[in-house]
């Protein structure tokens, strides 16, 4: 069972998670369980940089991201800029001492992961936090810029999801890093079906509540995350006056809220590229908190369209260029 017009494959964006407190509690429970099982929670410095393939992605990236931000370096042996960037990321992973883990993915050997993340050129760097993916930058960026991006990522991971990183023990044996046990998901079919029925009836508030009920128990439930993004979008435009919204956006190109409201209408009306382009242009015109507000809304619109859509992949690249 899936909400219509929504993708259930791949990963979703960092901004999708609404149950930050629940995510924090589950992460704490997972760490406590690992400690009870004798893991102790300490890792070797060698475990801060890992090679990941498609078979181990769920365990080494998605599952690990419930404990610590995972930064992904998409690279290839033939890529000269990769050879400049990768050593910097590896050194910073050790220097940051467990605040993030670096996962290196060879794109030649892992084409499916490359496609899921919408990677069009390498090196490309993403992050995964609490199961949610976020593009960071593309190309061999300066180290000062990389540090700033990492600092922001770590701050978001701690404030929104309660992820404070891993304990690093120089005496720990490499390869024995404990992985947080997965908490079995409950039987959510009835709640998800109720949400779809509410959408069909035009009851956006009821659909939103049903999806949130699932996420309160299972913050990583992809179907509920994507359904919530769709329902919230529909609720935002439900009472909007399209003529007034578009007039306000045209008269105030630097007004963040006006541009966001117009982008919502664009997307609901099927003008996907217009919605993405409007917000990317607004990112270019803004800075600070305003820019972050626009960026987060754009990531939410990516969810509604679906990660595999080529328009999302193109917009991700444009967003990266606008930010960096």
ABEGO torsion letter per residue (X at the ends): XBBBGBBABEBBBAAABABAAAAAAAAAAAAAAAAAAGAGGBBBAAAABBBBBAAAAAAAAAAAAAABBBBBBBBBAABAAAAAAAAAAAAAAAAAGGABBBBBBBAAABAAAAAAAGBABOBBBBBBBGGBBBBABBEBBBAAAAAAAAAAAAAAAAAAAGBAEBBBBAABBBGABBBBBBBBBBBAAAAAAAAAAAAAAGBAAAAAAAAAAAAAABAABAAAAAAAAAAAAAAAAAABBAAAAAAAAAABAABAAAAAAAAAAAAAAGBAAAAAAAAAAAAAABBEAAAAAAAAAAAAAAAAAEAABAAAAAAAAAAAAAAX
